[in-house]
Amino acid sequence: MLMFISRDLDVFQSEFDLSEVSSELARDFENLVLADITQSKINDVEYLRWVMVAVEDESPIGYCYFRHHIKKSVTYIGQIYVDKEARGKAIARKLLNMSLDFSFSLLPNQVEIHFTTKELNASKLVDLFFYRAMKQKRNDKFFDIKATAFSSKLELIT
């Protein structure tokens, strides 16, 4: 049974044993997420670090990692991963939607969101990202959103 859950990064690391997930997921998480944390010198005082997780049969099959700089009110959606066998089931879209729901509902009304992906065919995720950002901006006039995907900025017009 497929479930979607959200976890603080530290809780995720203690709750799920990476040796029990696919080697591709474990490698991706270690090489990209943990490397990002080390390189960015992220600490718990300045950043909220979160992982949205797709779980099947009690084992993670995908995740979306993001971090939010508390003082600057900047969110970085840095990594979305889904196991090869689970691709094509809109899991990445659900993980991105969950991350944006979290950002829009719990974070301050002024937020800058950056979404990066190395996937060449990720245009559907980028389109979803921009659609959700524009919809939030339209629905909440007090919400000041600056959205960036790849390195291109999109002007959010209401």
Residue pairs with C-beta under 8 A, 6 or more apart in sequence:
1 56
1 57
2 54
2 55
2 56
2 89
2 91
3 54
3 55
3 56
4 52
4 53
4 54
4 55
4 94
4 95
4 98
5 52
5 53
5 55
6 50
6 51
6 52
6 53
6 98
6 102
7 15
7 50
7 51
7 53
8 49
8 50
8 51
9 33
9 37
9 49
9 50
9 51
9 65
10 44
10 49
12 51
12 53
12 63
16 53
16 59
16 60
18 25
18 26
18 29
18 30
19 26
20 59
21 59
21 60
21 61
22 61
22 83
24 83
24 84
25 60
25 61
25 62
25 63
25 81
25 83
28 79
28 81
29 63
29 65
29 81
32 65
32 78
32 79
32 81
33 51
33 65
33 78
33 79
36 42
36 65
36 67
36 78
36 79
37 49
37 67
40 67
42 49
42 67
46 69
46 70
46 71
47 67
47 68
47 69
47 70
48 67
48 68
48 70
49 65
49 66
49 67
49 68
50 65
50 66
50 67
50 68
50 99
50 102
51 63
51 64
51 65
51 66
52 63
52 64
52 66
52 95
52 98
52 99
52 102
53 60
53 62
53 63
53 95
54 60
54 61
54 62
54 63
54 82
54 86
54 91
54 94
54 95
55 61
56 86
61 82
61 83
61 85
61 86
61 91
62 80
62 81
62 82
62 83
62 86
62 91
62 92
62 95
63 79
63 80
63 81
63 95
64 77
64 79
64 80
64 81
64 92
64 95
64 96
64 98
64 99
65 77
65 78
65 79
65 80
66 75
66 76
66 77
66 78
66 99
66 103
67 75
67 76
67 78
68 74
68 75
68 76
68 103
68 107
69 75
69 76
72 112
73 107
73 108
73 110
73 111
73 112
74 111
74 112
74 113
74 114
75 103
75 107
75 111
75 112
75 113
75 114
76 113
76 114
76 116
77 96
77 99
77 113
77 114
77 115
77 116
77 129
78 116
80 92
80 95
80 96
80 117
80 125
82 91
82 92
82 95
92 125
93 124
93 125
93 128
96 115
96 125
96 128
96 129
97 128
97 132
100 113
100 129
100 132
100 133
100 136
103 111
103 113
104 111
104 132
104 136
104 143
109 140
109 142
109 143
109 144
110 143
110 144
111 143
111 144
111 145
111 146
112 145
112 146
112 147
112 148
113 129
113 133
113 145
113 146
113 147
113 148
114 148
114 149
115 125
115 126
115 129
115 147
115 148
115 149
116 149
116 150
117 125
117 126
117 149
117 150
119 125
126 149
126 150
129 147
129 149
130 147
130 149
130 154
133 145
133 147
133 154
133 156
134 156
134 157
134 158
136 143
136 145
137 143
137 145
137 156
137 158
138 158
141 158
145 156
146 153
146 156
147 153
147 154
147 156
148 154
